[in-house]
Amino acid sequence: MEEIRKEITEIKRGRKNLVVALVGAIIAINIIVLATSQSDAIVVTSDLSRILTVGAAAVISIIVVARQNVTGIFGRAYLALAAGLVLWVAAESTWGYYELVLQIERPFPSIADALWLSAYGPIGFHLFSMARFYGRGVGKYKVAAVIAGMSVFVGLCITELAGVSELQGEGAELAIAISIAYPLLDTALFMPAILIVLNSGKGYLTSIPWIFIGWMALGVADTLLGIAQVQNFDGDLFMINAFYVIAYLAMAAGLWWYNRFFIFDKAKLGKKPAATG
């Protein structure tokens, strides 16, 4: 019993330290970006902040896959998440290459958008797989409430984007479609994410809330970006970048927590990783 108490205390302390580290990293990175917001260096700091933070999440996801293997629902789900994050690293790097190397400011639409959108497939697989595990027994009224709420959000989002659009000429329709696609896809994935959180319990080991926070921040960032895109990127983009940094770091934190406390040490336990907590 005393050993169990010590383990719980260690987990609580680890969670507290992770929260402090996550908040500190978010503040530090965004302060650096904000400090350069009135100069040409903003392009460098904002691009690098996104590349490095999503890169950190992708690296940790690959470590998770290597430790956990790719068998079972969790193995396949986290392999898919890793694939999606790698695609996002490629997307952010491509965007950065356009801006920093080719000197093409705000390349939209571009290959980066194709990479970002393609990542929704494997990441959707991850979330729907987790919903199958954590979402069992969720009441039909909760499901109906989530669907209704997301439907309202989609309607408002499309109306807002169409109303503020300033895009004209060749390629305008494609650009508007892409701008709408991001929040639409986010909303589709919010549904399993919300249902997972509603039924994942309060276990100290679960990484679900961390990744869910990442999805919420990502949805805000994509919606703000969609509005900026159809307005020819008119205005301050710092807040959009800040939400992407929050999203990527929250996902990295969730994956770190999953790797640290969810995957059992096979060398110590003498058995395959198991899903607990």
N, C-alpha and C positions, 0 to 999 in steps of 0.2 A: 504493500500500500504506500509506504514511504517513497519507494522508487517511482511509482506512478505519479505521486504529487510532485516530485522533482522534475519529471518529464513534462508535466503540464506547466509548471513554473517556467521551465526552459522555453517551451513553445510560446507562452504568453510574452516572455521577455523578447523572444525572437520576433514576434509579430509587432511589438512596440518599436523595436529598433528598426524594423523594415519600414514602418510608417514614417518614422523620423527621417530615415535615409531617403525615402521616396519624396517626401515634402521638401527636404533640403535640396535634392537634386533638381526638382522642378523649379524651385525658386532661383537657384544658382544659374541654371541654364537660361531661364527666361530673363534674368537680370542682365546677363551678358548680351543676349539678343536685343533687349530693350536699350541698352547703353549705346548700341550702334544704329539705332533706328533712324537717326537723323543724318546718317552718312551712307556712302556707297557700300560700306562694310556690312550693312544689314543683309545683303544678298548672301554673302559668305557665311555669316554666323547663323542665319536662319536655315540655309540649306544644310550646313554641317550639323546643326543641332538635330534636325530630323533624321539625317542619314545615320548619325552615331547612335541615337536613341532606339530607332527601329532595328539597327544593326545589333545592338545589345540584346534586344528581345529575341532576334533570330538566332543569335549564338546560343543563348540559354535554351531555346527550344530545341536546337540540335543536340545539346548536351542531354536534355531530357529524353529525346528519342534514342540516343546511344545507350543511356542507362536503362531505359525501360523496355527497349526493343519495340517491335511493331506488331505484336500479337495482341489479340483481345480488343475490346472496345476502346480502352484507354490508349493502347499502343497505336491503333489506327487513327484515333482522333487527334492525338498530339503530333503524329507524323503529318497529318493534313494541316494542322496549325503551323507547324514548322515550314511546310511548303508555301503556305500563304504569306508568312512573314518574310521568307526569302524573296518572294515575288515583290513584296513591298520595298525591301531593300533595293532591289533592282530598279523599281519605279522611282524611288527617291534619288538614287544614284544617277539615273538617266536624266531626271529633272535638273539635278545639280550639274551634270555634264553640259546640258544645254545652256544653263545660265552662267556657270563659272568658266567653262572652257570655250564654248562656241559663242558666248556673249549674246545669246538669244534670251531676252528678258521675258519671263513668265510664258514659257512655251505651252500654249494651249490652243487646240488639242494637240497631243503628241503621242509618241510611243509610250511615254510614262503613263498616260491614262489607260492604255491597253493593258499594261502590266498591273496597274492598281486594280482595274476592274476584274482581270483574270484571277486575282487572288481571292475574290469573294467565293469562288467555287470551293477550294479546299477549306477555307475558313468557315464557310457555311456547313460543310461536312462535319467539321469539328464541333460546332455549336449544336447542330441537330443530333449528333451522336451523344453529346453530353446531356441533351434534353431527354433522350431515351433512357439514360441512366438516372439522372437527378429529377427528371420531370414526371416520373411515375406517380400516379395518384393525385395529380393536380386537379382541383375541382373545375368543373365545366364553366362555372361562373367566372372564375379567375381567367380562364382561357378566353372566354367571351369578352371580358373587360379589357384584356391585353389587346385582342384583335381590334376592338372598337377604338381604343386609344390610339393604336398605331395607324388605323385607317384615317382618323381625324388628322393626325400629324402629316400623313402623306398628302391628303387633300390640301391642307394649309401650305405645305411646302411647295407643291406644284403651282398653286395659285400665286404664291409670293414670287417664285422664280419667273413665272410668265409675266407677272405684273411689272417687275423691275428690269426686265431684260432690255439691254441696249445694243444687243448684237444684231448686225445687219450684214447683208452681202453674202458672198460665197462662203459656204461652210458654217453659216450661222445656225442652221437647223441642227447640224451635227453637234456643234458646241453646246447648244441648249439641251439636247438630248443627253449628252454626257453629264452636264451639270445636274440634271434631274436624276440620272441613273445612280449617282453616289448616295444621296439621302434615301432613295427608294430601296436600294440594296441594304443600306444600313438598317432601315426599318424592318425589312424582311428578316434580318438576323437578330434584331432586337426581340422579336417574338419568342424564339427559343431561349434567348439569353435571360429575359425577364422571368419566364416560367422556371428556368433552372434556379435562379436566385430565390424565387418564392418557395422552392421545395428543397433547397440544398441544406437547410438547417443552419445551426450556429456552430458547427464543428470548427475547432481551432485549426485543423489541418487543411481544410478546403481552400483551394486557390480561386474558386469561382468568383467571389466578390471582387477580387483584384482585376481579373480579366473583364468582368462586367463593367467596372468603373472605366476601364480602358475603352470599351465599346461605347459607353455613354459620351465620353469626351470625343471619341472619333466621330460620332454622329453629329455632335455640335460643330466640330471642325469642318466636316464635309458639307453641312448645310450652309455655314458661313462662306465656305469656299465657293459653293455653287452660286450664291448670291453675288460674290465678288467676280466670278467668271463671267456671268451674264451682264455685268456692269463694266466690263473691260478692265477689271482689277483696279477700279477707282477707289482710293481710300487707303487707310492704314491696315496692313495685313498682319501686324504683330499678333493680334489676338487669335487669328486663325492658326498661326505657327505655334502659339502657346498651347492651344488645345491639342494639336498633333503631338507635341512633346509630352503633354500629360498622358495622352492615350498610349503612346509607345512605352513610356516609363512604367505606367500602371500594368501593362501587359508583361513587361520585363519583370516587374515585382511579383506578379502572380506566378509566372513561370519559375522564378527563383524559389519562391515559397513551395511550389509543387515539387521541384527538384530536391529541395532541402528536407522537407518533412513528409512528403507523400510517397515517394519512391523508397522502398525499404532497401537497406544495404544487404545484398545477397551474400556477401562474404561473412557478415555477422549472423544473419538469420538462416542461411543455408537453404533459401527457397526463392522462388521467383517473386518479382515485385507484385504487390497486391494493392487493391484499391481500398483505402480506409478513410475515415474522417469525413 
